[in-house]
Amino acid sequence: METVMEDEEYNWSEVKLHSLIPVVPEPELDRETGERRRGRDIVIAIDHGPNSKHAFDWAVTHLCRLADTLHLVHAVSSLKNEIVYEATQGLIEKLAVEAFSVAMVKTVARIVEGDAGKVICKEAETCVWEPGDVA
């Protein structure tokens, strides 16, 4: 598998999540270690298939904990395809609501253009996004 070169650029689009997810204050985890208090960044590559949904369900149920941030990444061949973009945005919104209701984790999402393996690995390397990041 070929890796993405450092100077190679790729396109991505931030997914704006609706107000379906309530805004909650940062959790008070004074008894926990510094790592748990700070939370972790968990990246899940998603698509419209059942295996992706199964991986998402497993991660939310068994891996995510309070104060974590769930990063959802969907790789597409072109960001200009509005049908795929809208369908993916709907899927991501549904998954974000589910992640909050099951594990109370914050979710951020991106739709990334390019070869799936390359761009997902690149996103995992730089997954410290903020919800206000703009393409």
Disulfide bonds with the S-S distance in Angstrom:
none
